[in-house]
Each structure stands twice: as C-alpha cells, then as structure tokens.
Amino acid sequence: MRARRTLGAAALLSVFMLAACGEKPQTSGVKKVDAKAHSGSTVSGYTAPGWEPGNKTSWEGQVRERNKGQNEYQR
C-alpha cells in the first residue's frame, strides 16, 4: 500500500514538473522596429528649444544639459 502511494505521488509530481515545461512564449506576435532616440518625435511641442531632430550631436548635447540639472553636486 505504501509503495503504491509513493509511486502515485511520484507520478503526480512528474506530471506537474512536465506541465511547467510546456509554457508557451508570451510575445505579442507583432514585430516593432524602434527608431533611434535622436531621430525625433512626430508630435510637436515635445522638443527642447535648440534641438534639431535627426542630429545625434545636438541630441547628445540636450541630454547632457538635462542631466546637469539633475546633479545635486553641480546645482
């Protein structure tokens, strides 16, 4: 009787372990191509003055200036 319980518990455990291996990937199925950060936004009003969309050097300068305002040691 005890051997039958142990065998049943082992079988049940193996079923649960195999069920965990059958998980399907959780992707949306839509492949999104992201644009470069410096390419700009199509929405007007969200750009900093002096920044030129598409110019990577200008974008890096704007990020650098914004980060200076967040540094407590430089304020």
Sequence and secondary structure as in RCSB ss.txt:
>XXXX:A:sequence
MRARRTLGAAALLSVFMLAACGEKPQTSGVKKVDAKAHSGSTVSGYTAPGWEPGNKTSWEGQVRERNKGQNEYQR
>XXXX:A:secstr
 HHHHHHHHHHHHHHHHHHHHT      S       GGG  SSTT S TT  TT HHHHHHHHHHHHHTT TTT 
